[in-house]
């Protein structure tokens, strides 16, 4: 086993109900995807989108100000050269940190994983048969292969229709909207070879309001009502190539925001996994070897001169495209999050239908409005990992 990651979470599992007098609430404009104002611990923060879809954003924190001040302090060039010349030690530490992430996934902690499943089952046991069926239908939509998870994220952000959403992205003419819909259909329904008819395009335009707005609301309300979860770690993989018709992010902008101490805010549902291999897959990687060569780890909580040298160097190499940002891994330390085990929830809705699914990969689905405060960034030649605490802004 590798050594634990610095500042790693306490793995004692803890669950609490929604706290009274929560210090964090959230509200943001839906006029422009990913832009607006978020209120965290009584302070309003301005958000900037980190991808074309606006599904994730960044906002500044006290750490951002601290790191900005630290970044203006003089450091002797000889000292920088001394630190950066020790590339062997730095890369070995990055490799150990990534190995620790890979071996501390939730699948390696069976009792913790079972606890999450039990909580999700208990929450569903309070539901009527009608409610169970509605939640199951919402999860089926979300996990479907036709792109409904994208549309449900659009709905979760407050947009009443795909056309209103596309207008906010600057996709407004009938021709542009048709092109988006046709490409979206190709992306998520590649077996469908025939061209879309006017009826198909009209049905797509109405899909949020006709089919998905209510399931989105049902799913959000169910997850929000679930007991809060702390003291576990979750993984997420994201491609960093930023295609507007997908949930991909802008990898470089995301890493730069994290290096500047900004929090990463998830405006849509947050899909996480119990498996390191699955996180790699969602980041567009087949194997841990596809991460490339380890470079170094930046510790944002370390106030030493060496840590600041590494942070400044990281900003330079990311901005100059000298490291991988096309594949992003997140290592979340859960802090009072609103999330459910999808497989366990399904199993209670339809007993026996998903038997044995909990023994393999499982999606832990968190509500919109979670944010991660970055603590460490592990840079590789073909990828990067963000390690930090995940919290729910709605309490």
C-alpha positions as MATLAB code, in Angstrom:
seq = 'XXXXXXXXXXXXXXXXXXXXXXXXXXXXXXXXXXXXXXXXXXXXXXXXXXXXXXXXXXXXXXXXXXXXXXXXXXXXXXXXXXXXXXXXXXXXXXXXXXXXXXXXXXXXXXXXXXXXXXXXXXXXXXXXXXXXXXXXXXXXXXXXXXXXXXXXXXXXXXXXXXXXXXXXXXXXXXXXXXXXXXXXXXXXXXXXXXXXXXXXXXXXXXXXXXXXXXXXXXXXXXXXXXXXXXXXXXXXXXXXXXXXXXXXXXXXXXXXXXXXXXXXXXXXXXXXXXXXXXXXXXXXXXXXXXXXXXXXXXXXXXXXXXXXXXXXXXXXXXXXXXXXXXXXXXXXXXXXXXXXXXXXXXXXXXXXXXXXXXXXXXXXXXXXXXXXXXXXXXXXXXXXXXXXXXXXXXX';
ca = [
       0.000    0.000    0.000;
       1.274    3.498   -0.759;
       1.428    6.012    2.010;
      -1.775    7.981    2.609;
      -2.172   11.200    0.658;
      -1.204   14.253    2.658;
      -4.234   15.886    4.276;
      -6.252   12.775    3.470;
      -9.652   12.311    5.031;
     -10.505   10.457    8.176;
     -12.015    7.262    6.809;
     -14.426    6.816    9.725;
     -17.829    6.728    8.091;
     -20.314    9.316    9.332;
     -23.833   10.115    8.259;
     -25.978   12.973    9.482;
     -29.330   14.377    8.581;
     -29.574   17.820    7.046;
     -28.012   20.171    9.624;
     -29.938   23.007   11.154;
     -28.605   26.510   10.592;
     -26.451   25.433    7.671;
     -23.695   27.913    6.842;
     -23.865   27.351    3.107;
     -26.623   28.184    0.692;
     -26.541   28.683   -3.044;
     -28.339   30.684   -5.666;
     -27.195   31.569   -9.134;
     -28.520   33.158  -12.286;
     -29.678   30.903  -15.077;
     -29.291   33.615  -17.724;
     -25.815   32.424  -18.770;
     -24.702   28.833  -18.178;
     -22.190   28.662  -15.350;
     -22.214   32.382  -14.610;
     -23.921   34.132  -11.724;
     -23.540   34.411   -7.971;
     -23.146   31.644   -5.411;
     -23.621   32.187   -1.678;
     -21.319   30.117    0.524;
     -21.020   30.615    4.281;
     -22.908   33.883    4.012;
     -20.680   35.353    1.312;
     -21.700   35.936   -2.277;
     -19.136   34.743   -4.807;
     -19.078   35.460   -8.531;
     -18.834   32.371  -10.699;
     -17.059   31.879  -14.024;
     -17.905   28.899  -16.269;
     -15.206   26.272  -16.760;
     -16.723   24.703  -19.849;
     -18.917   25.718  -22.754;
     -21.939   23.912  -21.326;
     -21.684   25.818  -18.026;
     -22.163   22.613  -16.061;
     -19.222   23.511  -13.811;
     -17.868   26.874  -12.663;
     -15.195   28.382  -10.449;
     -15.429   30.953   -7.683;
     -12.748   32.678   -5.644;
     -12.163   31.978   -1.955;
      -9.951   33.230    0.842;
      -7.341   30.778   -0.417;
      -7.452   32.521   -3.798;
      -6.517   35.826   -2.156;
      -3.831   34.169   -0.057;
      -2.246   32.491   -3.066;
      -2.441   35.713   -5.110;
      -0.518   37.522   -2.358;
       1.938   34.639   -2.105;
       2.431   34.739   -5.865;
       3.663   38.337   -5.689;
       6.412   37.590   -3.194;
       9.960   37.481   -4.632;
      11.726   34.140   -4.915;
      15.365   33.890   -5.932;
      15.822   32.250   -9.329;
      18.607   30.105   -7.880;
      16.166   28.693   -5.321;
      13.615   27.919   -8.035;
      16.256   26.156  -10.094;
      17.335   24.166   -7.063;
      13.807   22.908   -6.371;
      12.877   22.164   -9.975;
      16.165   20.411  -10.729;
      15.248   17.650   -8.288;
      12.809   16.202  -10.813;
      13.343   12.604   -9.733;
      12.156   13.228   -6.176;
       9.251   15.366   -7.366;
       8.011   12.849   -9.926;
       8.290    9.982   -7.446;
       6.075   11.858   -5.002;
       3.502   12.514   -7.733;
       3.529    8.824   -8.649;
       3.000    7.834   -4.998;
       0.109   10.273   -4.687;
      -1.594    8.913   -7.813;
      -1.049    5.337   -6.662;
      -2.616    6.225   -3.323;
      -5.670    7.563   -5.155;
      -5.919    4.396   -7.231;
      -5.717    2.110   -4.191;
      -8.028    4.116   -1.931;
     -11.134    3.941   -4.111;
     -14.407    3.018   -2.457;
     -14.387   -0.483   -3.936;
     -11.427   -1.292   -1.696;
     -13.470   -0.361    1.395;
     -16.346   -2.830    1.283;
     -17.877   -1.969    4.657;
     -18.002    1.742    3.800;
     -19.531    1.013    0.418;
     -22.145   -1.215    2.060;
     -22.982    1.572    4.525;
     -23.697    3.965    1.680;
     -25.872    1.318    0.032;
     -27.769    0.727    3.280;
     -28.437    4.457    3.682;
     -29.752    4.716    0.127;
     -31.955    1.674    0.632;
     -33.320    3.030    3.901;
     -34.143    6.355    2.274;
     -36.054    4.564   -0.486;
     -37.880    2.348    2.016;
     -39.786    5.416    3.244;
     -41.172    6.041   -0.247;
     -44.529    4.838   -1.536;
     -44.654    2.458   -4.491;
     -45.627    5.364   -6.745;
     -42.691    7.447   -5.501;
     -40.275    4.526   -5.887;
     -41.373    4.022   -9.473;
     -40.981    7.729  -10.227;
     -37.461    7.824   -8.742;
     -36.495    4.678  -10.636;
     -37.814    6.192  -13.871;
     -35.806    9.379  -13.233;
     -32.618    7.369  -12.653;
     -33.309    5.338  -15.791;
     -33.585    8.560  -17.779;
     -30.409    9.934  -16.227;
     -28.378    6.808  -16.923;
     -29.792    6.254  -20.402;
     -27.601    6.181  -23.485;
     -29.434    8.878  -25.447;
     -28.050   11.983  -23.746;
     -30.874   12.574  -21.279;
     -28.337   13.151  -18.503;
     -27.162   16.213  -20.455;
     -30.725   17.493  -20.804;
     -31.481   16.779  -17.132;
     -28.443   18.838  -16.165;
     -29.790   21.663  -18.319;
     -33.141   21.349  -16.510;
     -31.443   21.159  -13.101;
     -29.738   24.489  -13.835;
     -33.135   26.126  -14.245;
     -33.614   26.224  -18.015;
     -37.178   25.469  -19.096;
     -36.278   24.273  -22.592;
     -33.272   23.332  -24.665;
     -33.922   26.304  -26.958;
     -33.716   28.800  -24.089;
     -30.503   27.121  -22.973;
     -28.996   27.159  -26.470;
     -29.901   30.832  -26.879;
     -27.925   31.581  -23.721;
     -24.951   29.820  -25.333;
     -25.232   31.997  -28.433;
     -26.783   29.194  -30.511;
     -29.903   31.010  -31.596;
     -30.728   30.771  -35.300;
     -33.004   27.930  -36.466;
     -30.133   26.584  -38.583;
     -27.681   26.583  -35.631;
     -30.205   24.913  -33.347;
     -30.950   22.243  -35.960;
     -27.226   21.596  -36.412;
     -26.795   21.215  -32.636;
     -29.690   18.773  -32.382;
     -28.450   16.688  -35.318;
     -24.920   16.503  -33.904;
     -26.282   15.736  -30.430;
     -28.351   12.889  -31.881;
     -25.310   11.537  -33.729;
     -23.191   11.735  -30.588;
     -25.601    9.866  -28.324;
     -27.574    7.728  -30.800;
     -25.034    6.599  -33.349;
     -27.003    3.484  -34.309;
     -29.674    5.797  -35.722;
     -28.546    6.250  -39.326;
     -31.631    7.905  -40.784;
     -31.761   11.723  -40.838;
     -33.938   13.461  -38.280;
     -37.387   14.502  -39.405;
     -39.046   17.775  -38.448;
     -41.095   15.758  -35.958;
     -37.898   14.351  -34.376;
     -36.395   17.821  -34.061;
     -39.601   19.214  -32.555;
     -39.775   16.338  -30.061;
     -36.179   16.992  -29.006;
     -36.906   20.689  -28.509;
     -39.826   19.767  -26.229;
     -38.136   16.879  -24.408;
     -37.165   18.825  -21.281;
     -40.579   20.356  -20.660;
     -42.564   17.315  -21.876;
     -40.506   14.456  -20.446;
     -37.577   15.420  -18.216;
     -38.400   18.468  -16.073;
     -40.529   16.491  -13.616;
     -38.096   13.524  -13.324;
     -35.260   16.014  -12.770;
     -37.170   17.679   -9.951;
     -38.108   14.312   -8.426;
     -34.491   13.146   -8.462;
     -33.171   16.408   -7.000;
     -35.738   16.359   -4.188;
     -35.046   12.726   -3.344;
     -31.292   13.223   -3.137;
     -31.669   16.447   -1.156;
     -33.851   14.654    1.398;
     -31.298   11.860    1.848;
     -29.072   11.733    4.959;
     -25.849   13.663    4.516;
     -22.645   11.680    4.050;
     -19.175   12.511    5.359;
     -15.879   10.732    5.808;
     -15.717    8.856    2.512;
     -13.797    9.477   -0.684;
     -15.239    9.423   -4.179;
     -13.757    9.573   -7.658;
     -14.759   11.272  -10.871;
     -13.199   11.325  -14.298;
     -13.802   14.034  -16.888;
     -12.529   14.543  -20.404;
     -10.952   17.965  -20.701;
     -11.601   18.772  -24.353;
     -14.691   20.944  -23.708;
     -17.303   19.997  -26.302;
     -20.490   22.006  -25.901;
     -22.774   19.018  -26.505;
     -21.185   17.002  -23.691;
     -20.383   17.197  -19.997;
     -16.695   17.653  -20.804;
     -14.798   20.471  -19.141;
     -12.052   22.854  -20.187;
      -9.191   20.952  -18.601;
      -6.619   23.745  -18.681;
      -8.978   26.371  -17.236;
     -10.085   23.952  -14.514;
      -6.530   23.151  -13.419;
      -5.529   26.825  -13.523;
      -8.545   27.732  -11.377;
      -7.616   25.025   -8.877;
      -3.986   26.173   -8.797;
      -5.232   29.668   -8.011;
      -7.195   28.349   -5.033;
     -10.642   28.700   -6.579;
     -13.412   26.277   -5.694;
     -14.915   24.168   -8.470;
     -18.724   24.352   -8.454;
     -20.945   21.694  -10.028;
     -24.113   23.307  -11.373;
     -25.519   19.997  -12.588;
     -25.769   16.536  -11.080;
     -22.401   15.224   -9.927;
     -21.777   11.660  -11.064;
     -19.042    9.951   -9.081;
     -17.812    6.392   -9.023;
     -16.494    3.862   -6.530;
     -13.883    2.633   -9.015;
     -10.577    4.165  -10.102;
     -10.772    2.235  -13.368;
     -14.192    3.723  -14.134;
     -12.929    7.223  -13.348;
     -10.112    6.659  -15.844;
     -12.637    5.504  -18.434;
     -14.756    8.643  -18.051;
     -11.591   10.713  -18.405;
     -10.997    8.990  -21.738;
      -8.198    6.709  -20.509;
      -7.963    2.919  -20.723;
      -5.342    2.257  -18.067;
      -3.291    3.989  -15.385;
      -0.349    3.841  -17.811;
      -2.263    6.247  -20.053;
      -1.694    8.984  -17.450;
       1.818    9.289  -18.853;
       4.797   10.325  -16.764;
       4.413   11.863  -13.285;
       5.658   15.442  -13.015;
       4.994   16.749   -9.496;
       2.301   17.426   -6.906;
       1.308   20.935   -5.835;
       0.096   21.246   -2.235;
      -2.078   24.350   -1.925;
      -2.107   24.114    1.878;
       1.681   24.209    2.101;
       2.992   27.735    2.699;
       6.631   26.799    2.095;
       8.771   28.401   -0.567;
       9.137   25.078   -2.365;
       5.371   24.635   -2.600;
       4.996   28.125   -4.084;
       7.757   27.448   -6.610;
       5.937   24.307   -7.723;
       2.614   26.139   -7.919;
       4.072   28.870  -10.119;
       5.787   26.290  -12.325;
       2.529   24.340  -12.610;
       0.689   27.444  -13.792;
       3.364   27.997  -16.435;
       3.383   24.474  -17.816;
      -0.423   24.268  -17.904;
      -0.684   27.618  -19.686;
       2.020   26.503  -22.152;
       0.341   23.129  -22.729;
       3.373   21.266  -21.383;
       1.346   18.766  -19.347;
      -1.850   16.805  -19.825;
      -5.172   18.570  -19.274;
      -7.298   16.480  -21.627;
      -8.053   14.009  -18.838;
      -9.004   15.207  -15.350;
      -9.456   13.017  -12.278;
     -11.123   14.230   -9.085;
     -10.480   12.705   -5.676;
     -13.267   14.002   -3.427;
     -13.229   13.940    0.361;
     -16.922   14.018    1.225;
     -17.997   16.639    3.737;
     -21.733   16.553    4.461;
     -22.716   15.786    0.881;
     -26.146   14.926   -0.541;
     -25.703   11.727   -2.540;
     -27.152    8.273   -3.111;
     -25.948    4.898   -4.315;
     -27.742    4.506   -7.632;
     -27.633    0.701   -7.671;
     -28.881    0.391   -4.094;
     -31.714    2.809   -4.838;
     -32.699    0.779   -7.877;
     -32.539   -2.465   -5.947;
     -35.119   -1.268   -3.437;
     -37.354    0.106   -6.177;
     -37.295   -3.266   -7.976;
     -36.106   -5.975   -5.557;
     -33.963   -8.625   -7.223;
     -33.691   -6.775  -10.530;
     -30.219   -5.411   -9.742;
     -29.032   -8.237   -7.528;
     -25.208   -8.467   -7.309;
     -24.712   -5.015   -8.884;
     -23.453   -3.691   -5.551;
     -20.507   -6.077   -5.767;
     -19.138   -4.292   -8.823;
     -18.847   -0.678   -9.983;
     -21.483    1.622   -8.531;
     -22.365    5.221   -9.282;
     -22.710    7.539   -6.308;
     -24.878   10.382   -7.594;
     -24.711   13.757   -5.853;
     -27.131   16.633   -6.283;
     -26.343   19.820   -8.205;
     -24.733   22.636   -6.176;
     -21.793   20.743   -4.713;
     -18.352   22.307   -4.763;
     -14.815   21.083   -4.218;
     -12.135   23.161   -2.504;
      -8.850   21.996   -4.093;
      -6.042   20.989   -1.745;
      -3.581   19.245   -4.045;
      -3.060   18.960   -7.792;
      -1.129   16.012   -9.179;
       0.302   16.693  -12.637;
       1.142   14.018  -15.183;
       2.269   14.377  -18.780;
      -1.151   13.279  -20.097;
      -3.535   13.985  -17.212;
      -4.042   15.762  -13.909;
      -5.797   14.988  -10.639;
      -7.527   17.438   -8.297;
      -7.708   16.375   -4.635;
     -10.018   18.303   -2.343;
     -12.973   18.475    0.025;
     -16.446   18.172   -1.495;
     -19.317   20.037    0.184;
     -22.985   20.715   -0.532;
     -23.800   24.389   -0.751;
     -27.475   23.872    0.072;
     -26.765   22.334    3.477;
];
